């Protein structure tokens, strides 16, 4: 049995990005940039006005108030060719318009009398004020989005500003999802005696999608070697294979044996974590295979702690583990020594500190506690008792970052 920390370290050392592709800019939102992207031209491409107002020569405005003759007008989108600010003159200008020759300052309209033929400037004028100079945002040739960056709306805006319609990003891995067991019934059918709905396949597919990868539900392997061999062989064609159930040591727990028959190398089996101890990890060539316990709570916990970080790594993410933060326990918690215990908790923010209470019954058969959980407390392996008021590490679960 490997420790929780060792299992995660081994998994992350065994996976790598699955390749790159060039996709449309809008489709790239949330994806990871695969290569540095450099500016093909200066931004801005020319000196332009940062304000609606008047383009002036600062030398003409040594004392205020001063009066200048309005000799022209430059709206946004106009060209400044042939337009010049002569001594004693001003050119009316709009935000974004190129500054005309001779101009070395722009006076905002609110600092003037807004005159048409002549304009009175009421405030001192500094050389260079309210001008966006060519290349002051990004100079041509400078990298403005680095490999490993996540594409957000600001990156979209800048990439679009430089005409980048296609973006190089890391590919989203395909993830085959296989459930095992004669007791499983497909969604949409009424379970018969002794049957349960194959809910794990759907929750795993949802978690895979939430992690940015592409889920492929490949059905149910029944409790025969032939069925397992057929389904596992199909699953190994994907970038990643996840199985649920059939990973313990019972007569019908066939997953690990059949994977070995198909050429997979078992890296570890059993982890010092509760729930989720029977988790196994194998490699078929470079294809990672995660064999998770069949209990729905254990399945979701082990996906969160082991599979999700691997999928993010395979998509080029650099921060793949949810950040830990301290929570103060409202109530006492106890556990056995030897395993990291994952506790589903609810949170309350008081005077800048997080306080945690149990989200409900922590038995692995109680699915509702997963629904009610806002975060996960990670209790150290060798500790056995945690008093009310003690601090422990926790991380958010799912999309509950909105609590911050």
QUIJOWO-V319580 format. One line per field, one symbol per residue. ss: DSSP state (a for helix, b for strand, c for the rest). phi: phi as a letter, one per 30 degrees, with the letter a starting at -180 (. if undefined). burial: # if it has 24 or more other C-alpha atoms within 12 Angstrom, else .. A space follows every 10 residues. Layout:
BEGIN
ss=???
phi=???
burial=???
END
This chain:
BEGIN
ss=cbbaaaaaaa aaaacccccb bbbbcaaacc cbbcccbbcc ccbccccbbc ccbbbbcaaa accccbbbbb bbbbcccccc cccbccccbb bbbccccbcc bcccbbbbaa abcccccbbb bccccccccc bbcccccbcc ccbbbccccb ccaaaaaaaa accccbbbbb cccbbbbbbb cccbbccccc cccccbbcaa aaaaaaaaaa cccbbbbbbb bcccaaaaaa aaaaaccccb bbbbcccccc ccccaaaaaa acccbbbbbc bbbbcccccb bbbbccbbbb bbcccaaaaa aaaaaaaaaa aaaacccccc ccccbbbbbc ccbbcccccb bbbbbbbbbb ccbbbbbbcc cccccccaaa aaccbbbbbc ccccbbcccc bbbbbbccca aaac
phi=.cdeddeddd dddcbaeckb acbdedddei dcddbdccdd adbddadbdc bdlbdbcddd bdbbdbcbdd cabbddjdcc eicbcdeibb cdbcejdddd ejdbabceed cbcidccbbc ccbecceidh ccdeiddbde jddcbcejdd dceddedddd dciddcbdbd ddddbdbbcb kdddcdejcd ddeicbddde eddddddddd djccdbdcjb cddbdddddd dddddddddb bccbiicdbd dcdceddded edjdcddabi bdbbdjedeb bbbcicddbc ccdddedddd dddedcdeed ddedcidccc cdddbdbcdd bdbbaddjbd cccdbcbbcb hiccccbddk eddddcdddd dddcabccce dddbbbdejd cbdbbdcicd dddd
burial=.###..##.# ##.#####.# #...#..### ####..###. ########## ########## #....##### #####....# ..####.### ########## #########. .#.#....## #...#..### ###....#.. ...##.#### #...##.##. .#.#..#### ########## ######.... .....##### #########. ########## ###.#.#### ########## ########.. .########. .#.####### ########## ####.##### ########## ########## #######..# ##...####. ..#.#...## #######... ...######. .#.#..#.## ..######## #....#.... ########.. ....
END
